[in-house]
Amino acid sequence: MKNNTPKTIFVIEDDQTMRSLLNTLLEIEGYNVTTFCDIGLSQFIKEIEFYKPNVILMDIHLKDFNGIEALKTIRYTETIKNTCVLISSGEYLEVEAVKAGATGFLLKPYIPNDLLELISTCIQKENNPIE
């Protein structure tokens, strides 16, 4: 039986144009999207713990905190440590992102289909965990 409940994606991106484009793209694809910009790390972690998004898409270079440090915090927080986190950056920082626990990495600018494929893979793994 397939779960048709819309999946929730948190997008944390400080570039307003990018945030708007991602919001539109993901909503068109049927996802519930919440975007964040000016939020501190501790509040962002509380939002993740409360809403339990299926996927987080996070830029590395943010105004209020560093995405790699946020990712490490997520991975060390028991209640949310298994959340799918996709990291994006205009710099090639895939090795650092994966070492910190990223589920996937996207080098900006990326093709929307690459993002949608990574999100789909995350959700499939969530629905069919291998223990």
SULFENMO-V271915 format. One record per run of one state. SS is the DSSP state (2 for helix, 1 for strand, 0 for the rest). FROM is the first residue (numbers start at 1). TO is the last residue. If there is no record, write none. Layout:
ss->SS from->FROM to->TO
ss->SS from->FROM to->TO
This chain:
ss->0 from->1 to->7
ss->1 from->8 to->12
ss->0 from->13 to->15
ss->2 from->16 to->28
ss->0 from->29 to->31
ss->1 from->32 to->36
ss->0 from->37 to->40
ss->2 from->41 to->51
ss->0 from->52 to->54
ss->1 from->55 to->59
ss->0 from->60 to->60
ss->1 from->61 to->61
ss->0 from->62 to->65
ss->1 from->66 to->66
ss->2 from->67 to->76
ss->0 from->77 to->83
ss->1 from->84 to->89
ss->0 from->90 to->93
ss->2 from->94 to->99
ss->0 from->100 to->103
ss->1 from->104 to->107
ss->0 from->108 to->111
ss->2 from->112 to->127
ss->0 from->128 to->131
